């Protein structure tokens, strides 16, 4: 796994995501999958947009019996329902603890990178072509709220977080930061509020208890806001490699950030200082796989997943983690839980249902 390198290269037919002759290549594993087809993107230009009509109206994700086995990048809960998103615009949902999955009707064939629900009905998904989708029925059907194919030749949005049914934020490649205050009817580009001179990719956004909003991204970039996203402070992070996500604990001001080569850090003061968490495998020494996603469980324990089938679990608010590497070594991009306590893992090979430790119980 290599550290991020940024350089300019000519157009290459072997890279299918290229849209124009001149591109900037980001050679990293930025979010394993969430930047996997965003390796070649143009320079970011901040603009203000409201939701507009879909120029590709009528194009829907193709229904496939194999969608459950395709590349999926994120999974979350909408009440008791599970919802997963991924390649080719696939969105799947399950109402019976991942035993049966149904493919949703989705107005895009582009890769979707992240999904978030504020309750059992209202949710949003983001992805390539700088697009935002919304659902009002728990993920069964979706409409397109926003799309900007001119943004860096379809540079993707990479994460989405909503405070409530009205106020939400989206982050993405090349310093993309958007906000809505009306449930996504209008989206405003506020990326100029970040001091991000080199337009590093923004990979994740979370809310930290009793503190505010926190963003992590490429080359260790970190930003925090204590006023609901009106102003942002740039932080000196503990690591110069890319951070792919962040995870808040149940404790005030406390969060984890994680990224390349098994790097995981914990802060108890909203990012002012950091402690590196030592991660050791049972037989092969320190964990060196990149970490891609995490979730806070109902009992306060935490799970982080990543490359090489890595499943990390903490029962002490992130002070320490057990490390389990699944035998299949398939890279994992997202994690959630079913009502019965099983872990729902997504990534290579689609959906995997696992025990609380990460051990496989079989593919649905």
Order of alpha helices (4+ residues) and beta strands (2+ residues): beta-beta-beta-beta-beta-beta-beta-beta-beta-beta-beta-beta-beta-beta-beta-beta-beta-beta-beta-beta-beta-beta-beta-beta-beta-beta-beta-beta-beta-beta
